[in-house]
């Protein structure tokens, strides 16, 4: 049984709601834009992406990159619904 979503889960889902990202691109985006006010280790972010997929809130697809393959994450309808419910809660 997958773990319950955390604030980290919803932050990542929010970014995935904007567009699909590779794991590297998503972690770089978090570091660039949120790290100063919301610090998370890279290892924690990569692990949370895997948990998001386990919950069915995102899909992971291996794609060819410039130098090697990368994993691209895309939010699912269930992930959008979970994000909307979380945003509507107090």
Secondary structure as UniProt FT lines:
FT   HELIX           7..18
FT   STRAND          21..22
FT   HELIX           23..33
FT   TURN            34..37
FT   HELIX           42..54
FT   TURN            55..56
FT   STRAND          58..64
FT   STRAND          69..75
FT   HELIX           77..88
//
